[in-house]
């Protein structure tokens, strides 16, 4: 059974930093596009950052502050978050997605990790 397990969340003051990790198992990790999403209370889940085949994309709200990276040997995804703001407060989710050549999509989610930015 595929598992994605996030860690590294917590309470941090504005301007602080956190590093999230997403450890995966039973997943052909290197084949998957890996992403971080977040969901704040009362809001829809939104895409934060994606890494696929060396290419990265970020939401405008986190550009220049967050960095997504992956270690294929360790099958782990990371999100380095700097200059955190209160509006970054949310549950952060790891996502793995792969679409085969015949258009079958495999899509997996982690359970989420809470990030709270507050003084």
Secondary structure as UniProt FT lines:
FT   STRAND          3..7
FT   STRAND          10..12
FT   TURN            14..15
FT   STRAND          18..25
FT   HELIX           29..31
FT   STRAND          33..39
FT   TURN            41..42
FT   STRAND          46..52
FT   TURN            53..54
FT   STRAND          55..58
FT   TURN            60..65
FT   STRAND          66..71
FT   TURN            72..75
FT   STRAND          76..81
FT   HELIX           86..88
FT   STRAND          90..99
FT   TURN            101..102
FT   STRAND          105..109
FT   STRAND          113..117
//
